[in-house]
Amino acid sequence: MQLNCGQSRWNKSICNKQASGDNNVSVIDTTTNTVTATVDTKDWPSGVAVKPDGTKVYVTNYSNGTVSVINTTNNTITAQAPVGSFPLGVAISPDGTKSIRDEQHS
């Protein structure tokens, strides 16, 4: 099982267990290494990135071709954007204004 994590400077990580079939991401307190919340994306999460200011996490959903946007204050999905077939990864620009994703098939 592969564990993908989006790192932040705020003692939190957002991780997914790729190919585990549980369709969620875990919020981990990096000071205690404990799971503090679980967010259900329902769509086979695969890639994770944290906005540089720590306010949002972007998670690619492989099975439905979307990216879920998670609010880190309350760990809820605030948006889901279509991005194309089978997205695998996502990255955020250093200034936090752009995201880019990759896909398995185009």
Secondary structure as the mmCIF struct_conf table of DSSP 4:
data_model
#
loop_
_struct_conf.conf_type_id
_struct_conf.id
_struct_conf.beg_label_comp_id
_struct_conf.beg_label_asym_id
_struct_conf.beg_label_seq_id
_struct_conf.end_label_comp_id
_struct_conf.end_label_asym_id
_struct_conf.end_label_seq_id
STRN STRN1 GLN A 2 GLN A 7
BEND BEND1 ARG A 9 ASN A 11
STRN STRN2 LYS A 12 GLN A 18
TURN_TY1_P TURN_TY1_P1 ALA A 19 ALA A 19
BEND BEND2 SER A 20 GLY A 21
STRN STRN3 ASN A 24 ASP A 29
TURN_TY1_P TURN_TY1_P2 THR A 30 ASN A 33
STRN STRN4 THR A 34 ASP A 40
BEND BEND3 LYS A 42 ASP A 43
STRN STRN5 PRO A 45 VAL A 50
TURN_TY1_P TURN_TY1_P3 PRO A 52 ASP A 53
BEND BEND4 GLY A 54 THR A 55
STRN STRN6 LYS A 56 ASN A 61
TURN_TY1_P TURN_TY1_P4 TYR A 62 GLY A 65
STRN STRN7 THR A 66 ASN A 71
TURN_TY1_P TURN_TY1_P5 THR A 72 ASN A 75
STRN STRN8 THR A 76 PRO A 82
BEND BEND5 SER A 85 PHE A 86
STRN STRN9 PRO A 87 ILE A 92
TURN_TY1_P TURN_TY1_P6 PRO A 94 ASP A 95
BEND BEND6 GLY A 96 THR A 97
STRN STRN10 SER A 99 GLU A 103
BEND BEND7 GLN A 104 GLN A 104
#
